[in-house]
Amino acid sequence: MKIQVLGSGCVTCKKLFEITQKAVLDLGFKIEVEYITDIQKIIAMGLMQSPVLTVNDKPVLIGFTSDIEKIKKIIVTNI
């Protein structure tokens, strides 16, 4: 499984990264969440908003930060 947070490095992007790391830990997954600040990768996906949460290279959350329980549900639903 591959989980990434893509963003510009802003406070919202960093918050999504931190929440996602905690969600992965709480779910018991032994994977590292990647944090990518290369805006060109977001554009290459055809997206114009950040942050972006991806699971297995599929965008699953775009443009906002959610609470940890919703992030957990998104991750489990998309693995």
Wavefront OBJ file of the C-alpha trace (Angstrom):
o trace
v 0.000 0.000 0.000
v 1.199 3.492 -0.825
v -0.141 6.607 0.915
v 0.956 10.112 -0.002
v 0.041 13.645 0.959
v 0.823 16.170 -1.756
v 0.811 19.864 -1.020
v 2.600 23.175 -1.154
v 4.018 22.959 2.362
v 1.334 25.202 3.843
v -0.165 24.728 7.308
v -3.219 22.886 5.924
v -1.033 20.473 3.949
v 1.187 19.758 6.946
v -1.892 19.185 9.120
v -3.288 16.638 6.648
v 0.094 14.879 6.630
v 0.190 14.707 10.436
v -3.408 13.468 10.709
v -2.792 10.867 8.004
v 0.339 9.604 9.778
v -1.662 9.210 12.999
v -4.529 7.481 11.177
v -2.134 4.962 9.595
v -0.559 4.284 12.989
v -3.974 3.897 14.658
v -5.034 1.435 11.937
v -1.934 -0.636 12.655
v -0.431 -0.348 9.175
v 3.349 -0.605 8.989
v 3.804 1.831 6.118
v 5.352 5.250 5.777
v 3.203 8.150 4.629
v 5.064 10.223 2.041
v 4.831 14.021 2.062
v 5.477 15.544 -1.355
v 5.731 19.293 -1.888
v 6.281 19.167 -5.663
v 3.293 21.084 -7.032
v 4.021 19.708 -10.518
v 2.949 16.251 -9.297
v -0.447 17.654 -8.307
v -0.801 19.352 -11.678
v 0.255 16.137 -13.468
v -2.716 14.425 -11.790
v -4.974 17.018 -13.398
v -5.761 18.624 -10.052
v -5.642 22.303 -9.174
v -6.158 22.193 -5.396
v -4.070 21.087 -2.475
v -3.629 19.250 -0.243
v -4.211 15.908 -1.936
v -4.330 12.561 -0.142
v -3.620 9.571 -2.376
v -3.950 5.864 -1.672
v -2.160 3.634 -4.179
v -1.719 6.657 -6.510
v -5.469 7.390 -6.523
v -6.564 10.833 -5.235
v -9.056 10.214 -2.424
v -9.206 13.612 -0.689
v -8.649 16.909 -2.469
v -8.494 20.485 -1.282
v -9.109 20.191 2.453
v -8.141 18.492 5.704
v -10.562 16.155 7.405
v -10.770 14.664 10.884
v -8.869 11.499 11.734
v -11.893 9.176 11.720
v -12.859 10.233 8.180
v -9.248 9.791 7.038
v -9.184 6.286 8.526
v -12.408 5.413 6.702
v -11.027 6.803 3.426
v -7.832 4.760 3.785
v -9.627 1.504 4.637
v -12.148 2.006 1.840
v -9.406 2.557 -0.754
v -6.908 -0.206 0.029
l 1 2 3 4 5 6 7 8 9 10 11 12 13 14 15 16 17 18 19 20 21 22 23 24 25 26 27 28 29 30 31 32 33 34 35 36 37 38 39 40 41 42 43 44 45 46 47 48 49 50 51 52 53 54 55 56 57 58 59 60 61 62 63 64 65 66 67 68 69 70 71 72 73 74 75 76 77 78 79
